[in-house]
Amino acid sequence: MSKKIGDVILDVQNISLRFGGVKALTDISFNVREHEVRAIIGPNGAGKSSMLNCINGVYTPTEGTITFRGQTFDHMDSHQVASMGIARTFQNLALFKGMSVLDNIMTGRNLRMKSNLFLQALRIGPAEREEIAHREKVERIIDFLEIQAFRKTPVGQLPYGLQKRVDLGRALALEPQVLLLDEPMAGMNVEEKQDMCRFILDVNDEFGTTVVLIEHDMGVVMDISDRVVVLDYGKKIGDGSPDEVRNNEEVIRAYLGTSH
């Protein structure tokens, strides 16, 4: 059964980003449709992470606009982005290594908590009821990601592939409409990659979450993406279905190599 891709939820228009005299991104436009898996690919230094950083408010674009659900911004701040429903995982894990899996994923619920910190600390009245509700959501994510056996384990003691899963869980705890994944499979072995692919497709399918993903493994990209945008030296050189991108001469020259 083919899934139903919706209307444009995120529209990136003419984004340029400069650091001093260095152009990281030049006049890049593409869109993301609701419920799709949208991949951003390109060689190292192509500007992929810079693009995600513009979308989630870490960088302010030098030029251009980003439209999310009909609201247009020339820049957004990270807190605003998260509260609107865009969550992000990072290439380098930014987990709290001494805290348990459960507590790490709970930190993703912070924006959803309405009680003030004083009530949360005392865990009385509404704050206690709220925490119980949030813990139930987190337990569901732990079940979904199949990490029940490690819920009380300090994250720093887990193998790398499982830490990546916890990072995904923390992003899911925000209940995002759009999930930005920055190389979710970097450093993984084949089995770990297969697991992560399955979770990404399940998140997309079962939660209806729109996924924007940076990934180097071309096999993965071609298998799980609905559309692919290709960057090279901060410029867009391709955009379309996996098949269209695979057969694009400029993309082949820049990235895939003619043997593909």
Steps between C-alpha positions, in 0.01 A plus 500: 500500500651831398494771763329832447741793471336827600548867417820697552565537875849656481617728219860620477543789256826653370698424815857630501738481797835671530763494774716803428617448143416130493178396327357196677170503306407681180140567391353162600128430461307179563187390681389219726155344475300375795560134581795449264857390566713772340874434473776759468818350355835618371874461557670616821498878521197531270304703758252236617533558875510877442164466324348314797650761733318773306171309519520440875624845595863428590618722210333811362503495119669795330218502244178315430192383688367186665125439506357249746127423484432826317701725734805660337818588690830651391643329806373298795645437842545144624243522779237638263574222249463229765175648636357506146567129462839456333740267685862421419759233567869582468794336327700507823286361778405766754356262757541522879736205540458463878120502485280199430335429164162592653625833638673591173178446305304691768712808426329505160168560678613825667330725247175313554504546879271775628576488876765738631837362609422547871190279478685251282779474758253442782291265283173611657147534365476581130877464453494140621204412278671669206825313557316167510335582165834599348665183632229292334580667165871434552437136591308460173798640308735262687276208401480624141881521474541159667730624777290387800791295638714816530250751636687545832852464350725809485521593132881515509510123565304414184653402167505774238208365294272501804613851597388613153163339571472693828580821311216421259272429798577838656408674174177295476409601856432850367226345280637683197316559174837514324802298613846613382754216511867590453679183389301266726699199376854639507743254661250213511553143386268339243261352758472829693430685173224255413341555842522879467347490149211298638442747785512802265245339267281403798515856641399629157225242459353447848538853641453674164815701573665678208871411488788706356819300507867551419668172417820386327399141435353516151338156530306622804401826330372328188306242705315721747466848340203632307701792358866601510666842478871501410747768612858551384727784615198673657295497179203286399586271208208256505149453636246227434411137559783257587495373140515851353793590724678172431488572126587871519832551317612788723431298814686199359803717426498677835415222734399157384789424266433358153524142628156545655 
